[in-house]
Amino acid sequence: MRVLVTGGAGFVGANVAVHLAGAGRDVVALDNLRRRGSELNLPRLAAAGVSFLHGDVREPSDLAAAGAVDALVECSAEPSVLAGVAGGLDYLVHSNLVGAYNCLEHCRAHGAQLVFLSTSRVYPHTRLSAVTLAETDTRFTAAETQEQAGVGPDGVSEGFPLDGPRTFYGATKLAAELLVAEYAHVFGLRTIVNRFGVIAGPWQMGKVDQGIVTFWLAAHRFGRSLSYLGFGGSGKQVRDLLHVDDAAELIALELDDPDLFAGAVVNAGGGAGCSVSLLELTALCREATGRETPIAAASETRPGDVPWYVSDCARLQGLCGWQPSRTPAQIVADVDAWVGANETELRRVLA
C-alpha cells in the first residue's frame, strides 16, 4: 500500500507516517514546513524510510508530484483555535478548506481512500458553553441531566447540535467534512472522518493555543510562568487527551479495512477515562519534572474557549472496538522524556 500523509512533517502527520512505514507501508510525507519545529521531524522521517516531499496542499501541482497513491491521510491544517481572529484568515481558509478540496481531487484521480483528520471544534462553542456542569475540587464535570441532546457524563457524541459559531478553525474543518461527504456520495470515494480532540505526545511543538500538554510541560522544565486563563482563573477546565500513538494505531486500522469505515464520521478522543483539567495537568507535570513554575489566575475567557469537552467515542468503538490505551500520566511522562532527550534543540522552540 502506498500512502500519502499530508502535513507529514507536523506533529500528528510525522508520527502517523513513521508508524505506517514501520508496518511496511510505502509512505510519502508532504509538508510545507511552515510550522516552527517541523524541520526537526525530517531526520525521523528519513530514518523510518518515509519519502519526504516539500509541498503545500493549497497547490494541486504539489499533490500531483506525489503520484498515484492507494490512500491519503489528510493531517495538514492550521490548527489554532485563535487563527483568523487577529489575522491569517486567508491562510486558514485556503489551507484547511481549499487544501481539503485538493486532497479530495487527488483521491478521486487515483481511486484512493481518504482518512480525514477533523476536530471536536466542529461542535459550536456557544452550545458547549451551555452544557450543565458540576464542580469538584479539581475539575468541571458534566451533570447527569442535560437539556441539550448529544451530551452526558460520557462526553459529547456525534448527535450534538451543530448550529452555532465554532471558531474559524472549526468552521473550515466542518465545511471540509461536508465536502468529504459529497465526494463519498457522488464519486464513491471511501472516506473516514475522525473528529479528534486534544492529541498529545512526543514531537508536538506546543503553543498556548495548540498543543497544551507540551506547552505546559515545557514551562515546568524551562522555568516559564503560566496562567490559568478564563473561567475565573480556577484551572478546572477539562479536555480529554489522546496519545498520538493511539491516534496512529487507529488510522492504521482504518487503512487496513477501508470498507468497514467507509462514509463514517466518528469522534476519536481519549474519552472520560483519559481527561484532565489544567489543575490536574499541573500536578502531572510537577511529578514528571520534579519542578514547579509560577501560575497566575486570569479570569478573562478567550474567544471560543469552553470549560469542558470530552469525546463520547461509542460510535467508533461500536465499529471496530478501538479504545485508547495510554493514560494522561503516560502521555505527560512520554513528553517529558522526549523534551529531556532533546533539550538543547527544543529549548529554542519551546522555551
Phi and psi in degrees as a GROMACS rama.xvg file:
@    title "Ramachandran Plot"
@    xaxis  label "Phi"
@    yaxis  label "Psi"
@TYPE xy
-103.558  124.374  ARG-2
-123.354  131.383  VAL-3
-100.983  124.037  LEU-4
-108.637  110.151  VAL-5
-83.9459  149.616  THR-6
65.5897  31.7074  GLY-7
-75.0128  -6.4918  GLY-8
-106.941  4.49552  ALA-9
-81.475  -178.783  GLY-10
-59.057  -61.2286  PHE-11
-69.9797  -45.1347  VAL-12
-58.6359  -44.4637  GLY-13
-67.3212  -41.6782  ALA-14
-64.9466  -38.6616  ASN-15
-66.0598  -45.3209  VAL-16
-60.4742  -44.5908  ALA-17
-64.0355  -41.8093  VAL-18
-63.7084  -45.1046  HIS-19
-67.2726  -39.6002  LEU-20
-64.5962  -36.363  ALA-21
-65.9306  -21.2795  GLY-22
-92.9301  9.90363  ALA-23
94.6876  8.37793  GLY-24
-86.2984  151.735  ARG-25
-85.7141  110.856  ASP-26
-118.083  133.73  VAL-27
-116.234  129.207  VAL-28
-107.723  123.772  ALA-29
-110.464  131.108  LEU-30
-157.226  147.355  ASP-31
-92.4585  -1.56062  ASN-32
57.9823  30.235  LEU-33
-73.5134  -35.9933  ARG-34
-75.4776  128.2  ARG-35
-60.1252  132.741  ARG-36
97.2121  -16.1725  GLY-37
-64.05  -27.5516  SER-38
-63.9765  -22.3848  GLU-39
-68.6671  -18.4052  LEU-40
-82.2681  -14.0187  ASN-41
-61.4778  -43.8187  LEU-42
-62.3434  -34.9146  PRO-43
-62.6745  -45.5354  ARG-44
-61.9117  -44.8802  LEU-45
-62.8642  -42.7274  ALA-46
-64.3471  -29.2338  ALA-47
-84.7369  -3.35687  ALA-48
83.6638  17.937  GLY-49
-86.591  130.541  VAL-50
-78.9139  132.894  SER-51
-105.829  135.864  PHE-52
-126.452  116.617  LEU-53
-78.1753  111.97  HIS-54
-166.8  179.187  GLY-55
-136.379  131.943  ASP-56
-64.8816  -15.8312  VAL-57
-72.8927  -13.6889  ARG-58
-112.263  108.642  GLU-59
-55.4511  -34.3854  PRO-60
-65.5624  -30.1605  SER-61
-68.8685  -39.84  ASP-62
-66.8289  -40.3749  LEU-63
-60.612  -30.6737  ALA-64
-64.5438  -20.5446  ALA-65
-74.4308  -20.7247  ALA-66
78.7456  -166.856  GLY-67
-69.4235  138.565  ALA-68
-137.046  158.209  VAL-69
-87.5767  -26.3742  ASP-70
-152.304  151.994  ALA-71
-128.273  125.523  LEU-72
-104.296  110.298  VAL-73
-89.4338  92.4318  GLU-74
-102.674  -3.39294  CYS-75
-77.9181  141.72  SER-76
-177.989  156.394  ALA-77
-90.2322  106.447  GLU-78
-94.3507  0.520919  PRO-79
-72.7757  131.992  SER-80
-72.6934  -14.2863  VAL-81
-95.6326  -5.30917  LEU-82
-60.9298  137.962  ALA-83
91.1737  -19.736  GLY-84
-72.3667  -42.9973  VAL-85
-117.962  29.1785  ALA-86
122.493  170.472  GLY-87
79.5921  12.7374  GLY-88
-66.9194  -36.3711  LEU-89
-60.6069  -46.8439  ASP-90
-64.2346  -42.4828  TYR-91
-56.6477  -50.8238  LEU-92
-66.0245  -43.46  VAL-93
-71.3497  -34.9773  HIS-94
-73.17  -50.0011  SER-95
-80.4502  -34.9098  ASN-96
-102.785  -53.5561  LEU-97
-64.6731  -37.7884  VAL-98
-60.1475  -42.2418  GLY-99
-63.589  -40.9308  ALA-100
-59.4426  -45.1341  TYR-101
-63.5672  -37.3388  ASN-102
-65.7376  -41.1313  CYS-103
-61.8665  -41.561  LEU-104
-64.6109  -37.9159  GLU-105
-64.7482  -41.145  HIS-106
-63.9178  -41.6139  CYS-107
-63.6424  -38.7089  ARG-108
-65.1414  -28.8412  ALA-109
-116.579  5.57567  HIS-110
63.4849  33.7056  GLY-111
-92.4661  151.933  ALA-112
-73.1857  145.333  GLN-113
-115.527  123.187  LEU-114
-105.109  112.106  VAL-115
-105.847  125.397  PHE-116
-90.8258  108.942  LEU-117
-105.977  -158.698  SER-118
-149.549  153.529  THR-119
-65.298  -13.5831  SER-120
-70.2866  -3.39403  ARG-121
-70.0181  -19.7275  VAL-122
-81.7467  129.732  TYR-123
-60.814  133.057  PRO-124
-69.6111  -26.6672  HIS-125
-65.8829  -38.7726  THR-126
-75.1921  -38.2853  ARG-127
-64.0944  -35.0332  LEU-128
-69.7849  -17.7176  SER-129
-93.35  0.407522  ALA-130
-61.1073  135.367  VAL-131
-74.0856  122.735  THR-132
-115.492  151.222  LEU-133
-108.464  171.891  ALA-134
-137.8  133.107  GLU-135
-111.014  -171.642  THR-136
-65.5484  -25.7411  ASP-137
-123.336  -7.46275  THR-138
-160.648  163.608  ARG-139
-88.7828  146.611  PHE-140
-134.479  158.103  THR-141
-77.9404  133.069  ALA-142
-68.07  156.558  ALA-143
-61.9087  -39.3566  GLU-144
-104.502  129.461  THR-145
-129.491  144.673  GLN-146
-82.1582  -27.0806  GLU-147
-89.0028  148.72  GLN-148
-75.9729  157.224  ALA-149
77.4456  20.8099  GLY-150
-147.847  142.939  VAL-151
-165.653  -171.954  GLY-152
-58.4975  -26.3599  PRO-153
-79.7312  -10.1121  ASP-154
125.429  -167.062  GLY-155
-96.1609  125.87  VAL-156
-98.1603  174.742  SER-157
-67.148  -11.7732  GLU-158
-85.1937  3.05029  GLY-159
-65.9481  138.306  PHE-160
-58.6056  143.077  PRO-161
-108.2  4.06294  LEU-162
-87.4454  131.08  ASP-163
131.143  163.917  GLY-164
-70.8623  149.266  PRO-165
-142.617  15.1884  ARG-166
82.1502  154.398  THR-167
-61.125  -39.5591  PHE-168
-58.0807  -52.0963  TYR-169
-62.2397  -35.9744  GLY-170
-65.9448  -41.5126  ALA-171
-67.5516  -35.7619  THR-172
-71.9181  -37.4592  LYS-173
-67.1592  -40.7589  LEU-174
-60.9149  -39.7939  ALA-175
-65.1764  -38.9127  ALA-176
-57.292  -41.3899  GLU-177
-64.841  -39.0647  LEU-178
-62.4398  -42.9634  LEU-179
-57.7282  -44.5877  VAL-180
-62.8156  -39.7098  ALA-181
-67.4328  -42.0671  GLU-182
-63.2531  -38.2338  TYR-183
-64.4543  -41.8947  ALA-184
-74.0719  -46.7215  HIS-185
-79.8845  -42.34  VAL-186
-105.594  -2.48783  PHE-187
72.4871  20.605  GLY-188
-65.7894  141.922  LEU-189
-87.6104  115.812  ARG-190
-130.803  153.38  THR-191
-139.964  131.447  ILE-192
-110.151  120.512  VAL-193
-105.423  117.345  ASN-194
-91.4428  90.246  ARG-195
-79.4153  150.037  PHE-196
-92.9899  -128.994  GLY-197
-84.1127  114.641  VAL-198
-98.1413  136.905  ILE-199
-143.784  162.297  ALA-200
147.902  -176.854  GLY-201
-59.2301  147.51  PRO-202
79.4404  14.8024  TRP-203
-95.1922  121.493  GLN-204
-87.1544  79.4617  MET-205
-68.2988  143.545  GLY-206
-128.65  171.93  LYS-207
-62.6842  -29.1772  VAL-208
-105.132  4.93905  ASP-209
-170  125.13  GLN-210
90.9549  48.5983  GLY-211
-63.9789  -35.5613  ILE-212
-65.3647  -48.4606  VAL-213
-63.0805  -42.8034  THR-214
-57.9505  -44.8734  PHE-215
-70.2486  -44.6436  TRP-216
-64.1109  -44.0691  LEU-217
-63.2826  -34.9796  ALA-218
-62.7003  -39.0046  ALA-219
-67.4128  -42.1204  HIS-220
-70.5523  -38.0918  ARG-221
-102.309  5.38456  PHE-222
72.2224  31.77  GLY-223
-94.6327  138.056  ARG-224
-72.4605  157.816  SER-225
-131.288  170.628  LEU-226
-141.083  140.573  SER-227
-83.5243  108.442  TYR-228
-94.0005  125.934  LEU-229
82.1988  169.645  GLY-230
56.803  42.5516  PHE-231
77.2681  7.92141  GLY-232
67.2652  26.7111  GLY-233
-81.7344  -24.3499  SER-234
74.7068  13.8267  GLY-235
-93.5978  0.0779206  LYS-236
-64.0011  144.422  GLN-237
-123.249  139.621  VAL-238
-135.76  150.595  ARG-239
-86.3407  152.218  ASP-240
-116.858  144.851  LEU-241
-130.298  121.733  LEU-242
-63.5636  138.575  HIS-243
-60.7697  -27.8941  VAL-244
-68.612  -35.8537  ASP-245
-64.2298  -39.62  ASP-246
-63.8951  -43.3272  ALA-247
-64.6968  -38.5222  ALA-248
-66.105  -37.3853  GLU-249
-63.6186  -45.607  LEU-250
-62.3766  -37.4616  ILE-251
-62.0835  -40.4654  ALA-252
-60.3163  -42.5487  LEU-253
-67.1531  -33.5591  GLU-254
-73.7462  -30.5117  LEU-255
-69.2783  -28.7895  ASP-256
-139.48  69.8081  ASP-257
-61.5459  -30.107  PRO-258
-68.763  -36.0726  ASP-259
-61.7077  -39.5821  LEU-260
-96.015  -3.95691  PHE-261
-55.1103  124.511  ALA-262
83.588  -1.74267  GLY-263
-78.7916  146.622  ALA-264
-124.246  116.684  VAL-265
-134.955  146.109  VAL-266
-73.9536  138.038  ASN-267
-138.516  92.3601  ALA-268
-142.051  -176.141  GLY-269
-71.8452  -25.8872  GLY-270
78.4103  179.778  GLY-271
-60.5075  -31.7259  ALA-272
-75.9017  -11.0913  GLY-273
-131.513  58.8355  CYS-274
-127.665  155.039  SER-275
-144.177  153.113  VAL-276
-93.1465  168.811  SER-277
-63.5054  -36.4757  LEU-278
-59.3635  -45.4759  LEU-279
-69.0869  -35.2211  GLU-280
-64.904  -38.1384  LEU-281
-58.7977  -45.5897  THR-282
-61.5095  -40.7968  ALA-283
-65.9584  -39.3701  LEU-284
-67.9967  -38.8931  CYS-285
-63.699  -41.1613  ARG-286
-66.6182  -41.657  GLU-287
-69.4194  -40.6859  ALA-288
-94.4982  -20.4139  THR-289
70.1403  20.2492  GLY-290
-131.482  155.305  ARG-291
-120.22  157.577  GLU-292
-140.65  148.187  THR-293
-65.1183  136.431  PRO-294
-128.484  117.16  ILE-295
-88.7888  167.54  ALA-296
-112.712  121.258  ALA-297
-119.716  112.248  ALA-298
-75.8756  -21.3499  SER-299
-70.0947  127.174  GLU-300
-88.3364  134.788  THR-301
-71.6014  152.584  ARG-302
-58.0693  131.498  PRO-303
83.3496  -2.71338  GLY-304
-78.3952  154.195  ASP-305
-131.64  151.591  VAL-306
-78.9164  -18.4124  PRO-307
-155.626  131.755  TRP-308
-149.648  126.902  TYR-309
-135.868  137.399  VAL-310
-85.1028  126.878  SER-311
-90.7793  110.367  ASP-312
-104.612  25.4218  CYS-313
-60.1846  -37.061  ALA-314
-62.6484  -46.218  ARG-315
-64.7563  -44.2166  LEU-316
-63.962  -32.2278  GLN-317
-68.4824  -29.1785  GLY-318
-72.9989  -46.299  LEU-319
-137.454  -2.65169  CYS-320
79.2781  3.47381  GLY-321
-63.7736  138.246  TRP-322
-143.616  145.413  GLN-323
-67.7628  147.995  PRO-324
-113.762  -12.0728  SER-325
-98.5291  140.417  ARG-326
-91.2957  165.108  THR-327
-55.9702  -39.8629  PRO-328
-62.6964  -40.2337  ALA-329
-67.8769  -38.68  GLN-330
-59.9164  -49.4782  ILE-331
-62.9301  -42.4546  VAL-332
-62.9893  -39.7873  ALA-333
-66.5856  -40.4085  ASP-334
-65.505  -42.0496  VAL-335
-62.75  -41.8778  ASP-336
-63.4435  -39.4496  ALA-337
-66.8094  -45.5759  TRP-338
-62.1925  -42.2508  VAL-339
-63.3136  -37.0562  GLY-340
-76.0003  -17.7324  ALA-341
-128.727  33.4231  ASN-342
-60.8334  -40.9178  GLU-343
-62.3455  -46.5822  THR-344
-69.0163  -38.525  GLU-345
-80.7277  -20.5857  LEU-346
-57.8511  -40.4139  ARG-347
-71.0636  -22.739  ARG-348
-92.475  -40.6003  VAL-349
-100.634  -22.6989  LEU-350
